[in-house]
Amino acid sequence: MIKSLILDAAYFLNTSKKYQSFKNFFYNILENDKCKYKRYIDIFMIILIFISVGVLIREVKHHVNDYLMFFSNYVISIIFFIEYMLRLWVNSSVSEIIVKRAEHDTFLLREVNLYKAFKKILKVKLSYMASPKAIIDLLAILPFFHELRLLRIFILFRVFKLFRYAKSLQILSSVLATKKFEFFTLGIFAFVVIFISSVLIYVMEGNRADSPVDTLFEALYWAIVTISTVGYGDIVPVTSEGRFVSIIVIIAGIAVLAFTTSLFVSAFTEKLEEIKEIKTIENIAKLKKFYLICGYENIAREVARKLSKSGHNIIVLDEDTQRVENAKMDGYTTLNYNPGNKESYEKLNIDMQKQLRGVLCLRENDVDNVYAALTIRSLNKDVMILSLLNNDANRNKLEFVGINKIVYPQELVGLITKELVGKPVAFEVIHELRSEDSDVIIDEIGITKRIVENFPTVGDLNNKHYSIVLLGVYKHEKDRFYFNPLDSTLLEAGDYLLVIGYQVYIKEFEKYLHTRVHDD
């Protein structure tokens, strides 16, 4: 009967969407760094830690307000206890373990062995409770028993909980963890030196009436102070033998400090790029809107420069180390990630729907652009994707993977009146898009007094007759460029027309502007 109730409860909890959603909520705010609410929980817990430590320090010599003392002893301890129990709960699923055991035994046509299930549950929970972070969490609760004065010192263990909440401290601990063996070796060496020197100094100085070394503990204290090269001077050997031991310990201390420093430096040097990457990802996650450029080659460089001038945030992904360095030198936030790899976007920790203005696949290789677009589409079906097309034979492939806009260099004239990712097409970008063997060029035509007399406005130019597209007018007096100017825009001497078209047509058009005489 009891077994049946336990199995029914386990199956119910394991399949209940409300229960799983409830549990996932607490897991996210406690353990998931990607959860936006976790940051606020961490800040709240850090504040509680500093309050409790502040109360402990103040009560040494001053009276602490009874309400504040109650808050520190009871409320904070209860909050930490609830947090501890929640972490113990979300760490593993009891119902899932029972269900798996039941399914396993049922498959083998055996009676469901709940004993083995509970044994595994106990093992999993104890494994978590024995972890360093869980032990610190438990010790931080002990000040609740404030009547036992000695236990109040465990308030200091709440400071160690900062390693759980502070990201920088987590990074520090992870960096040092890479040198565990080296630090262990260093610790053994230091322990041996301290132990031997403590015994030696005690043997040599312990029976001297004028020596400050009277107990083995004092000898141990002297050895630690000496090997750390602090040298308080409160305990000083008086015998020649004792001073010789001091020399040896000091030399060993210098070696220990040098070794320790080198370990820290090498650990941070090896992890420096990873730390920078973590910081970069954190900064990207804070951006509200940005363009994601996949690949950083010639065309991408020009597009990035133009978008940057327009005040847009740009993130560059490229798997080539040299191109990544080029992008960083140009001042763009860049990650050495493969744009065609799904893991790259999972590491980014971004909301594509809310944060991305658009994705620009600008590799000069259609296969790379297809892979990048296909990967992005598998993660989000609605994000705007623009891709460069290098070979018209691959157009169907780009369209098949769901690219919203395809830019083909041979179709420049048709792109002029359109917009690139929400902004007018920049002539520098188009110039880079133009293939070397194309007759389409971009040119500037200076406006003279003679041209102004014959063509006072943009509408009078008649550029369409020569199959010329007018990109814009640069007004010399205002030092400003106007894209797609209105027909009523007045022309002045010193202005420049920026036009695009076939080279022969532009020459004919320019000749027409300089030779036509206006009929009064």
VENPE-V626873 format. One record per pair of residues at least 24 apart in sequence whose ideal C-beta (glycine too) atoms are under 7 Angstrom apart, sorted by the first residue. I is the first residue (numbers start at 0). GAP is how many residues later the second one is. If there is no record, write none. Layout:
I,GAP
I,GAP
This chain:
2,109
2,111
5,92
5,108
6,91
6,95
6,105
9,85
9,88
9,89
10,88
12,82
13,81
13,82
13,85
22,67
25,60
25,64
26,63
29,56
29,57
29,60
30,59
33,315
41,123
44,116
44,120
45,116
45,119
45,120
47,28
47,31
48,109
48,110
48,112
48,113
50,25
51,24
51,103
51,106
52,102
52,105
52,106
55,96
55,99
72,70
72,71
72,73
73,70
76,64
76,66
76,67
79,57
79,60
79,61
80,60
83,53
83,54
83,57
86,50
87,37
87,40
90,37
91,32
91,33
93,27
96,24
132,31
135,24
135,25
136,24
170,104
170,107
174,92
174,93
174,96
175,91
177,89
177,92
177,93
178,84
178,88
181,81
182,80
185,70
185,73
185,74
185,77
188,67
189,37
189,66
192,34
192,56
192,59
193,29
193,30
193,33
196,26
196,48
196,52
197,25
199,45
200,36
200,41
200,44
203,35
203,37
203,38
203,41
204,32
204,33
204,34
204,37
207,30
207,31
209,28
210,27
211,24
222,26
225,24
225,27
226,25
226,26
226,29
227,25
228,24
228,25
228,28
276,58
279,53
279,55
280,66
280,67
280,68
283,31
283,49
283,64
283,66
284,64
284,65
286,26
286,68
287,67
288,24
288,66
288,68
289,24
289,25
289,65
289,66
289,67
290,66
290,67
290,69
290,130
291,25
291,64
291,67
292,67
292,69
293,45
293,65
293,66
293,67
293,68
293,69
293,78
294,44
294,66
294,67
294,68
294,73
295,27
295,30
295,31
296,26
296,65
296,66
296,67
297,134
298,63
298,65
298,89
298,133
298,134
299,62
300,29
301,126
301,127
301,130
302,57
302,59
302,126
303,28
305,120
305,122
305,123
309,113
311,45
316,27
338,33
339,28
339,31
339,32
339,35
340,34
341,33
341,36
344,34
351,27
351,28
351,31
352,27
352,29
352,30
355,27
356,64
357,26
357,28
357,63
358,24
358,26
359,26
359,61
360,24
360,25
360,26
360,27
361,26
363,26
364,25
365,24
365,25
365,28
365,32
368,29
369,27
369,28
369,31
372,25
372,28
372,29
372,30
373,27
376,24
376,25
385,35
406,26
408,24
408,25
408,26
408,29
409,25
409,28
411,28
411,88
412,27
412,56
412,87
415,53
415,55
415,84
423,59
423,60
426,44
426,71
429,70
438,63
438,64
439,60
439,61
439,62
440,62
440,65
441,56
441,58
442,56
442,63
443,52
443,53
443,54
444,51
444,52
444,54
444,65
444,68
445,50
446,44
446,45
446,46
446,47
446,48
446,49
446,50
447,45
448,44
449,64
450,62
450,63
451,39
451,40
451,41
452,65
453,62
453,63
453,64
454,36
454,58
455,34
455,35
456,30
456,31
456,32
456,33
456,34
457,27
457,28
457,29
457,31
457,33
458,28
458,29
462,36
462,46
465,39
465,42
465,43
466,34
466,35
466,38
467,31
467,33
467,37
467,38
467,41
468,30
468,31
468,32
469,27
469,29
470,27
470,28
470,29
471,26
472,24
473,24
